[in-house]
């Protein structure tokens, strides 16, 4: 499966885009990382927590495989 996602900076946000509307975004707000989803929901966390997301996703998908 080809990954067509890319990062698009706009103002103080970085959008995670696939070329369609409603891209999720990441920004810094009040010293916290804010991740906003496609539907306007969001979560705020410490930078150190946000840095763990990639490893968490890899761990979850590795576990799915087997």
C-alpha positions, 0 to 999 in steps of 0.5 A: 500500500502506497503512503500518499500522506505528507506534512503541510505547514500552515501558520502555527499548525502542521497538517497531516494531509492526503490531498483531501479535505479535513486533515488532522493537525498538530500544533503547540498550545500553552506549552502542550502538543495539541493533536486535532482530528478530522472532526474537530476533536482534540487531545493535548499532551506533553511533548514527551508523551507525543513523541511516543506516538510513533512507537505506540503505533508500530507496537500496535501494528506489529501485534496485529500481524501476529 
